[in-house]
Amino acid sequence: MKHPEITDRQREILLKTLELYISTGSPVGSHVLADEVGTSSSTVRAELSDLESRGLLTHPHTSAGRVPTDAGYRFYVDSLIDVGPETNAPLEAVERHDNLDELLRDISEGMSDVTRLLAVVAGPSAIGESLSRVDFLPLPEKSLLLVVSMESGASSSATVTLPANVEEDELREIFTALNSWLGGREIGRDFELAKAARKALADHDPLVIEAVLDAVEALGRANERGVFVRGASALLSHLDDLDPESVAAVVEIFERRRWLLRLMGDALQRSVSAGGSGIIVSIGAENVFHGLGGTSLVAAAYSSHERPFGVVSLIGPKRMDYDSAITTVRSASETLTHYLNARF
């Protein structure tokens, strides 16, 4: 996002206004800022007026103090991301975790505990993991051993009994065509193989194809790493900073799984596209759902051997401690990436 051109002094005053407003929740007046930045109150008032004309600050009708606009928050957040963290200690050691689901759950709890915000950690197929390929091994009595492999490296297998005998050459043709069609298909939200796959395999017995596709879909979903949400009570502790519409929107999104998956999927795609640190922050109206206009989301993708695997995020009021949220999300992302690279 392109920011308005401002002077170094205006930048100092703007950032200090954001810091004071976030810490106190009260509009920030020129006298307080004058003490903070070592400039006269009249000079500060003139700079605040200019910053307001540029859309970075506003003021309530009942107060002469200023509060940030969404554009002001964006300027502040981008300055934090550009500078990077002074320290970035991991949330916790992960060596004791032998199960990824347990680690995802613990990471979400740790993120919420540290920041007192709502934490959401999503695994791969919950937000659309790509399927890599399907392999088969013929077995006696019309049976096959199917092995489904995901882009993340996870795999699962099962024995499937076909409704009719199929020669091995024809099976090879079926799975060659199936792998050509399946490569890169996402599962989780809209994994519907039936129509398109049946069309691609129309030259073969439809009952056999249906049995194979049902098994592939079931095995793909068996690899799912779910969505772990922690900190609902933490969100409720911020009710004074959230308008009723935002609270209602958050509750509804978390009651409707497909909306939550869309929110996490959007965060994952934006994080991957962002490059660099991969930290993305959606402020107010920037959120994918209009009803979240009173909230901010801080998120980052985590990966396995340079492939995006899932996403970690924090959700709270716009008046949140962004420095802490960004540092925590970065730490969680790096912790999970380190774990996956070491274990898989």
N, C-alpha and C positions, 0 to 999 in steps of 0.2 A: 504494500500500500504506500502511495506517495503522500508524504506529510507536508503540511504548510511550511514554508521557509520562515524560520524564526532565528533571532539572535542568540548568542551564547547566554546572555543574561536572561532572556525570556525562557530559554531551555531550563536554566537553573531554577527559575521561579516556578515554571510549570511542573517540573519533576518534584520539587519540594511541596507544591500544593497537593499533588497526588499522594505523596508519602504521608502528609499530615491528614488528609481526608480519609485515606484507607485506615490509618491507625486510630482516628477519633470518631469518624462518622459524622463530623460536624463541618458545615461550610467554613472555609478557611479565609480569614480576613487579612487585610494588608498589614495591620500592625504586627500580627504574629509572623507573617512572612518577612517583614522588614528585619525583625530580630534574627530570623533564621539565615537570611542571605546577606545581611550586613549592608542594606541599602535603605534609603529613606522611604517612609510610608507613601509619600506623594509619587515617588518614582515607581514603587511597586504597584500603586493604583493604576498608573498609566499603562504599565506593562500588562496588568491583569485585564484591563479594558481591551487592549490590542489582542491579547490571547483569546478573549471572548469573541471578538469580531472575526477571528480566524476559525471559530467553531471548536476550539479545544477546551474551553471552560464555559460554564453558565452559572447563573445564580438564582436561588429560590426567590420568589417575590417578597418573602418576609425577611430576607437577610441580605446584607451587603457582602457577605462572604461568598466565595466561589466554590463550585463543585465541578468535577470533570464530566465532560460529555463522553460518548463512546469513542470519538476521535481522540480525545485527550487520554483516555485509557489506552488506546492503541499506540499512541506515541510513547507512553510510559512503558508498556509491555515490550515494545520493539527495542527500546533502549536496554531493558534487562536482558533480552535474548542476545543482543549484539555484544554486550559486555561479557556474558557468561557467568557461571557461578564462581564465587571465591573458593568454596569447598563443595565437594559432592560426595559425601560419605555414603556408602551403600545402606539401604534400609536394614539389612541384616545379612549374616552369612547364610549361604544357601546349601552348604555341603550336607546338612542333615536331611534335606528333602530328597527322597527317592521317588516321589510321585509328583508329576508336573501339576496336576490339579490342586494338590495341597499347597504347592508353592504359589500358584496363581491366587488361591484363596488367602494365603498369608500375606502376600504382597498387597492385595486390596485392603486388608485390615490394617497393615502397617501404614499405607498411604493415608488412610482416613484418620488414624490415630495421630500421625505427625501433623496433619494440616487442619483437622477438624472440618473437612469437606467430604462430600459424597465421592467415593472412589469406585470406578468401574474398570475392571480388567477383563478383556475379552480374548478368548483363544481363537485359533485359526478358522475352523469351519463354522463357528458361530457367526462369523462375519463374512464368510465366503472364501473358504480355502479351495485352492485349485487341485483337481485330481490329475495325477501324472499319467498312470497307465493301469491296465488290468492284465494280469497274466493267468494262465490256466494250466492245469495238469490233468489229463484224462484219467479217470478211475473206472473200475468195473461197474457194471449194472447201471449204465446211463448217468453216472455221476462225474462231477468235475470238482477239483480243488481250485477255487478262485482266490487270487491275491490282488487286493486293491492297494495301490501305492499313491500317497499324496505328495504334493510339491514340498511340503514341510519335512518330508522324510518318514512320516508315520505310515504304517501299513497295517492291514488286517486281512484275515483269510477265513474261508468257510467252505464246507462241502455242500454242493448243490446237486440235487437230482433233477435231471431234465425230463420233460414229458415224453420224449421220443429219442431213439438212437440217432446219433449224429456222427458221421465219419470224422476222423481227426483232421483230414484236409479241409473239410467244410468248417470245422471249429476254428482252424487257423485263419480261414478267410473271415469268419465272423469277428474274431478278436482283432485282426488287423484293421478291419473297417471301423470297429468300435473304438480302438485306440486313436485312429486318425480323427474321429469325431469328438472324442472325449477330451483330448489334450487341452489343458488349461481351463476346462469347465469348472465353475465354482459350485460348491455345495454349501448347504446351510440355509440360505434364505429362499432360493428359487431353484432347487435342484430337481428339475422335472425332466426326466429322460424320455418319457413315453413317446410323445409325438415325433419330435425331430429324430430321435434315435431309431424308432421303428421305420421311419421313412428312409434313413440311411442304410438300414438292414432289411429292406423290403423283399429282397430276393430269397430270404430264408424263412423257415417255419416260424410264424408269428408266436406260437405258443412257446417255442424254444427261446426266442428272442425276449419274450416277456419274462420268462424265468431268469434269464441271465441279467436283464436290466434291474429287476426287483432285487436280486442278490447284490449287484454292484451298488445300488442306492443304499441298501441297508448297511453294507460294509463301509461305504463312504461316511455315513452318519456315525458309525461306530467309532470313528477317529475324532469325533467332535470334542473340542475343549470348550467348555461353556463360558457363560458370562458371570462374573463374580462381582456382586454389588455390595458394598459395605459403607456404613456411615449415614443411614437414614436419620438417625437421631442427631447427628452432626448438622445435617441440612436443616432440621427443625430448629436448631439453636440459632440459625441466622434469619429467622422469620422477620425480624425488624428490618432487615436489609433486602427482603424480597417482597414484591407486590403479589397480591393474591393470584393474579393470572399466571405468574411464573411458577408459583408453588403448585398450582393445579396442573400446569403443563408438565412439570417434572414428574409428578405423581402419575399422570396419565401415560407418559412415555415409558415409565418403568413398569406399568401394568400391561402394556402392549408390547410384547417381545419384538415383533417385527419393527416397531418404531425405534426401540432401543438398538436393535441390530443395524438399522439404517444410520442412526447417529454414530455408532462405533465404526461402521464401514466407511462413512464419510470422513471421520477423523483419521482412520488408517490411510486412506488414499491421499489425503492432504499432507499427512506427515511424510509419506514416502516421496511425494512430489516436492516437498519443501527442501529436501537435501540438508546438508550441514548437520546441525544438531537434531533435526527432525522434530523439534518442539513446535507445536502449533497452538495458538490461543484464539478461540472464537469469543468475541465480546458482544454481548447484547444482540443486536439485529444481525450480526454476522453468523449466528447459529443457524443450522439447517432447518430448525423448527421455529416458526415465527413466535410461538408462545413462550420461547425461552429468552425473550428480549431483556429480561431483568437479570439474566445469569451470564456467567462466563464458563467456558470449558477449556481446560489445559490438557493436552494429550501428546503422546508420542508412540510411534510404532516400536516394537521390539522384533528381533529377527533371529533366524537360525542359519548360520553359514551364508550370510548376506542376502537371504530371502526373507521378506516380511512374513512374520508369523502371527502377530496379534497386536493389540493396542492397549495401552494403559492411559487412564484419564482421571481427572478431578473436575467436579462440577460444584459450583457455588455461586454466591452473589457476585455482582460486578465489583463490589467493594471487598475483594478478597486480598489476602497477602500473596500477590503474584510471585514475588521472589521465592517464597517458601514453596508455592505450588509448582513452579517451573523446576526448581531444584529437586523436589520430590519425584516428579514425573520423569525427569532425566535419570535420576538414580534408579528408579524402578525399571525403566527401559533397559538401562545398561546391566542391571542385575539379572534380568530375565535373558537378555542376549548372551551374557557370559555363561549362564546355566545351560542354555540350549546348545551353545557351541561346544561346551565341555562334555555334555552327556549324550548328544545325538550325532 
